Structures are given as structure tokens and as C-alpha cells.
Amino acid sequence: MRVAYFDCIAGIAGDTALAALLDAGVDLDEVRARLATVPLEPFELEVEQVEEHGLRATRVGVRADTPAGVIRTYASVRALLDGADLPPEAHRLAHRMFRLLAEADSRVHRREPENVTFHDGLDAIVAIVGTAFGLAALGVERVFSSAVPTGLGMAKTEHGAMPIPSPTVVELLRGAPLFSRGVAAELTTATGAAILAATVEGYGEIPAMRLEAIGYGAGWQRLDFPNLLRILVGEEEPAASRPSVAGAPDLHLVTELAEVVEPEDAG
């Protein structure tokens, strides 16, 4: 069984998740082709190779020709996803990521999920669709993660000043091991948290696997340490073949984050 491990060195955001998957070998042209089937305004997925504290990594960005500030409701985003040409598993996963994001935001702002709005909708759609496709393209069946650094302090948002981690992030990551890392910056975004909430079944050390691919996704903030998300992908090692030694991986399972995908996740 193919497994992936998110090593959240500097937290996780939608762009770093997509960048790490591209760096691990997901075909960029195929990602662009799949994104082109989503009925969005014209945009360009920009990808560059960078060096982050001496480590080579991939960084992605979204450049749109239309003015920023397009606000989309969850209902409209779901309709856009329905129109995308994606493999069935990627389609279900993208819907699940946005559903969890909308439900978390609805609890924070006391509104119906259908009426939740996304002010950075284009970036989030590109990141979520690209990430869902990337995981499916690599044949990933199980996902695990390290503990999640969130950062601390306050951030400016469309709702005014908000604490870091944001209320939506902590709603999405109920049950997951979090820590601030003592960094006055937003390390984990709502989109990144939604990706974890929709995919991760356990948090802890690297699970036993025969490693096949490694990817580094770089963020945009300048930090005193590598602003990177690392993904490790490989074949799960059968329990019988795992060495019985001290220090073997200890995974904290989060059952509420690993619920079985229900039919409504597919739209």
C-alpha cells in the first residue's frame, strides 16, 4: 500500500502542499491540464525552483489577469469542482477538503456552510484541486503527518485582526498535535489545515515505509529556518517485516479526521 507523510517543518499551506507534490514527481503539465478544466477566470500556475536555507525546493504561485477580491460561496465552489475533469478519487478528495473547510468556517462564524465565503477562493481552489490530483496521481492510499507547527501572534484578515492559529485552523485540526514553534508568523493556513483534516489518519513519527519519492515545497515568508513542507512517499512496510527496536514510529491516530468518505463528498 502506498503511503505519504507530511513533514510539516514550517507548517503547511495549500501552495506548499502542491509544491511538495510537484517536487516529489507529480507531472506539472498534467496538473496544469487538470486545473484548466475547472471553470475559473484565466490564471497562470507559476512554478520555480528555489533554494531555502541551502535546500533545493519547489515554490508555486497563482497569477490571475483579473482583479483580486473575487468572493465565492461554498455552493459556487462546489459547482466549480463538479465541472472539473479529475480522476474519481481526486474529485472526491477535493470535494472533501472544501466541505471540511466550509464546515469549520461555518462553526467559527455561525452561518450555514452553503453561505460560507472564500476571499482567496482562486488560490484555494488551485491548491486543493492540484493537491487532490497529485495524491491520486502518486497512488497514495494512506496519509500521515508530523505534529503541526502553527505559529503565533495576530494576522490581518478580511474579518479584521485574528489570532494565529486562526479559529478555522484550530477547528479543522481538532485532535491533531499542534505547537506554535515560537514563531510570530502564520505557519499553517486554513487551506493547509483542510488538506490535513481530509487526508491524515495519524500524527507522529514517519511510518514504516520503503521510501520512493521526496518532495520539498517552499513557502513565501522569510524565516530563521527552512520555510518548507516535506512529503515522503513510499510503499508501506508490512508489520511482519518491520524491525522490533526501540524508537519505532509511534503514531497518534485521529479517528475523527480519518472518517470514511461519504457519498456527499463527491458533490
C-alpha positions, -999 to 999 in steps of 0.1 A, spaced: 0 0 0 13 34 -10 17 59 19 26 96 22 39 115 51 36 153 55 67 165 74 55 200 85 88 216 90 73 251 88 36 242 89 15 236 58 -3 258 33 -21 249 1 7 262 -21 34 243 -2 14 211 -3 10 214 -41 47 224 -45 59 194 -24 39 170 -46 53 185 -78 88 183 -63 81 146 -55 74 138 -91 38 147 -100 37 158 -136 34 196 -139 18 196 -173 -8 171 -162 -16 193 -132 -20 223 -154 -42 204 -178 -65 192 -150 -67 227 -135 -76 241 -169 -108 220 -168 -120 239 -137 -143 267 -150 -123 296 -134 -112 330 -146 -79 330 -165 -49 323 -143 -13 310 -146 2 285 -122 38 297 -118 64 272 -106 100 279 -98 130 261 -83 144 279 -52 170 273 -25 157 276 10 184 276 37 206 255 14 179 230 4 165 228 -31 128 231 -32 98 240 -55 77 270 -50 43 277 -67 22 308 -71 -10 317 -88 -11 348 -111 -45 359 -123 -52 386 -150 -85 396 -133 -85 419 -103 -81 402 -69 -110 401 -45 -135 377 -61 -156 362 -33 -170 327 -38 -195 309 -16 -191 272 -8 -221 264 -30 -204 281 -60 -171 264 -53 -188 230 -52 -203 237 -86 -169 246 -100 -155 213 -87 -183 194 -103 -172 208 -136 -136 197 -133 -122 167 -152 -105 148 -124 -100 111 -116 -127 99 -93 -105 97 -62 -91 132 -68 -126 145 -74 -139 130 -41 -109 143 -22 -112 179 -35 -148 179 -25 -140 166 9 -113 192 15 -136 221 7 -165 206 26 -144 203 58 -131 239 52 -166 252 48 -180 233 78 -151 246 101 -156 282 89 -194 279 95 -188 269 131 -165 298 136 -188 324 120 -221 309 130 -235 306 95 -247 278 72 -219 260 53 -236 269 20 -232 306 27 -195 304 38 -174 327 16 -138 323 4 -120 356 -2 -89 338 -15 -110 314 -35 -88 311 -66 -57 303 -47 -75 278 -25 -92 261 -55 -59 257 -74 -41 244 -43 -68 219 -33 -76 206 -68 -38 203 -75 -31 186 -42 -60 162 -46 -49 153 -81 -12 150 -70 -20 125 -42 -42 105 -66 -15 106 -94 11 92 -70 -13 64 -60 -13 74 -23 -38 54 -3 -28 64 33 -16 97 46 2 105 79 18 137 93 41 151 118 29 173 146 18 206 131 35 239 139 11 268 137 30 300 145 16 326 169 6 362 172 -20 381 152 -28 383 114 -47 407 93 -77 391 76 -109 402 58 -126 399 92 -100 421 109 -72 411 132 -73 374 140 -52 352 163 -27 327 149 -35 299 145 -68 311 130 -101 300 145 -107 280 113 -74 262 116 -80 251 151 -115 239 142 -101 218 113 -73 203 134 -92 192 165 -75 161 178 -42 168 160 -10 176 179 -2 213 175 26 236 187 35 272 180 72 267 174 76 302 190 74 319 156 55 351 152 41 342 118 12 322 103 28 288 95 -3 268 89 -32 282 69 -68 272 67 -63 256 33 -33 236 46 -53 225 76 -81 214 54 -57 192 34 -45 176 66 -80 172 80 -93 155 48 -64 131 44 -44 123 76 -53 93 97 -24 96 122 1 121 135 36 112 148 69 99 135 75 87 100 55 55 94 74 23 84 78 26 46 102 18 18 109 53 6 105 61 -31 100 98 -35 108 130 -16 94 165 -23 101 199 -8 76 227 -11 88 262 -2 67 290 13 70 327 6 78 341 41 114 346 52 120 327 84 150 319 105 147 282 95 138 264 62 102 275 53 95 241 38 69 213 38 84 180 30 65 150 17 78 114 18 61 88 -4 67 51 -4 54 16 0 41 7 34 62 -19 51 42 -50 63 42 -53 101 60 -87 99 90 -71 82 93 -41 105 123 -43 129 114 -45 165 136 -19 180 134 10 205 124 42 188 100 26 163 73 50 150 46 60 174 16 73 155 -12 91 172 -44 81 154 -71 107 149 -102 88 141 -124 118 136 -101 131 110 -99 98 91 -136 92 87 -148 71 57 -155 93 27 -193 96 24 -213 98 -9 -220 136 -4 -182 143 -6 -184 137 -43 -209 166 -47 
